[in-house]
Amino acid sequence: MESPFLTEGLGRGLINLSELARQLQPQLETDLWKPVGQAAVVMALRRVAERLPQHEAAAHGELSLARKTGELTTRTDLTMYTFRYSENTYECHRRLLAVAAPQQGAFVSVTRGIHEVMVVCSRPLTSAIDEVFVTERQLARLECLNAVTLHLDPETFNMPGIYHGILKKLAWDKINLVNMICTHTELTILLEQRQTGAAIAVLSRLVAQ
């Protein structure tokens, strides 16, 4: 349960159970406070593999993407701010949207958590954010980010594991996500510029399937 990749490997029969048992044996003996035979561990792993759920969509690698669009949207040169939530947050949000509205093509996204507020914007809006949020406590600021938006099928919410299936493919290629923003039919991932090309390559393969 601690490793989705290992779980998938067991479910597909890709893992050498003897080798995995050998690696798990010392930890099991520590946890159980007694010797554990490797053969017993192999048998337990085989039982676990047999009980793992087999989802038809996952088995065939099918993801619920927007059909026939083949569309990936990218945004470059973004900055991500994180502020501590305060009683002035709503007013800051209103002022920011008023400033951003006349700027055609500018990207701005505001996500409010319980204690924090995340603002992602195009570079031309950074001076406006510095002014609008000047009284707010800034917790973090990351620059030179890119965003890639993947368009999903409207029925995505009925498919368990849809985001796991996408993020897993990115993780396999060692692509680190700085953050992600989800709406009803869009998944937007924020990345460092140096990893954007690799992420687009992975997501392009998904769209082409």
N, C-alpha and C positions, 0 to 999 in steps of 0.2 A: 504493500500500500504506500510505502514511502517513495517508490520509484515507478512512475507511469510507464517509462520505457521498459523496465524489467517486467512489469505486469503484462505489457503487450507482447514482449518476447516469449514469455511463458505461454500465453494464450495461443500464439501462432506456432509454437513448437520450435522456436529458433534458439532456445537457450540450452547449452550443455548442462544438464542437471547435475552430473557428477562434479563438474568443476564448480558450479554454483554452490553445491552442498559443501564442498571442501572450503570455500570461502566463508560460508555461513557458520560452519561448525564451531569455530572458537567462540563466536559471539553467543551462539545458542548454549554452549556449555557454561559460559559465564552467567547467562540469564537464568539457566535452570539449576546451576550449582551442582552439576553432575556430568559425567561423561556421556557423550552422544555419538552413536555410530553413524558413519557417513551414509551407510545404506539406508538407515532409518530416515535421514534427512532427504535423501533422494526420493524415497517413497512418499514422504510428506509433500515434497514439491510436486510430485506427479499428481497427487490428489488435489492440490491447490490449482494446478493447471487445468484439471478436468472440471473444476467448479467455476472457473472464470467465465463471466458472461460473454457470449458471442453475439455481438450486434451485427446484423447483416450489412448495414451501411458501412460500419467500421471495417468489416472483413474485406469489403470490396474497395475500400479507400474512397468511397463516394462522399462528397461534401455538398451541402445544400447551398450552392452558389447561385447567383442571379443567372438564369439561363439565357444564353444567346447574347449577352451583353459584352462579354469579354472585356469588361471595363475595370481598369485600375486607375485611380486618381492619385496624383502625387502633388505634394506641396513642399517647397524648399525654403531654407533659411528661416526657420521658426525659432521662437524663444518660448520656454516654458517657465512660468513663475508659480511659486507656491506661497500663499499668504495664510496667516492665522485668521480664522473666521472671527468676525467682530460684529457689533451692532451697526457698523457703517458699511458692511460688505454689500448689502443690497443697493445702497446709493452709489457705491463705486461701480458696481455692475451696470447700473442704469446709465451712468455717465460714460462708461467705456463704450457701450453699445451706441450711444448717441454720437460719439466721436468716430466710431468705426463705420457707421452706416453710409456716409458719403463716399468712402474710399472703395471704389469698385475693385472687386477681386481680392480684397484683403481677407486674410483668414483670422478668425478669432473664435475661441471656444472657452467657455467658463464652466467649470465643474465644481459644484459645491459638495464637500463631504460633511462630516459631523463637526470636525474641528478645523478643517483646512479648506482652502479654496484654490483650485488650480486654474491658471489662465494660460492659454496657448495662443500665440499671435504671430503674424508676419512681422518681419523686422521694421517696416515703416510705422507700426503701432507701438513699438517699445517705448518711445518717448512719451506717448499718451498714457501708457500704463504706469510709467514711473511718476507721472504727474497725478493721475487719478487715484493711485494707491499710495501716495506719498505718506499718508498718516498710518498706513497699515503695517503690521509686522511681517516683513518678508522672511520666509524660512529657507527658500532655495530659488536659484535661477540657473537654468541650463540654456545655453545658446547653441547655434549651428545645428539645429535638429531638422530632420525631414519627416514628413508624414505620408503614409501610403494608405489609401482607403480601398477596401475590398467590399464590393457590393454583394449582398447576400439575398437569398430567396426570402420572400415575405413569410414563409412558413418555418423559418429558422427556429423560432421559439419553441416549436414542437419537437425539435431534434436534439436529444441529449448528447452532450459532448461536441457540439459543433465548433465551439471556440477551442476546445482542447485539440481537436483534429487539425485545426489551422496552426495554432501556436506550437504544437508538437513538431510539425514539419519545419518551422523556423528554428526551433531549438536544436533539431538534429543537425542543422547547418551552422550551429553555434552563432546564431543571430540574436543579439541581445535587444530586448524591447525596453525602451526608456519608460513608456507608458502606453495606454490604449484608451480609446474613446469609443463607446458603442451607442448606436441608435437602433431603430427598429430594423433597418435593412442595410446598415453600414457598420463596418468594423474598421476603425482608423488606428493604425499603430504609429507610434512616434519612435524614431531611431536616430542614432548618430549618423552623420552624413556618410562616413566611411562604410557603413553596413547597408546603406539603402539599396545599392545595386544588387547585392546578394539577396536581399529580401524581395525585391521586385522579381528576380529570377524565380524564386520559390513560388511566389504568389501567382506569377504568370503561368506556371505549369498547372496550378490548381484551376485557374480560369479556363485553360485550354482543354482540360479533361472533359 
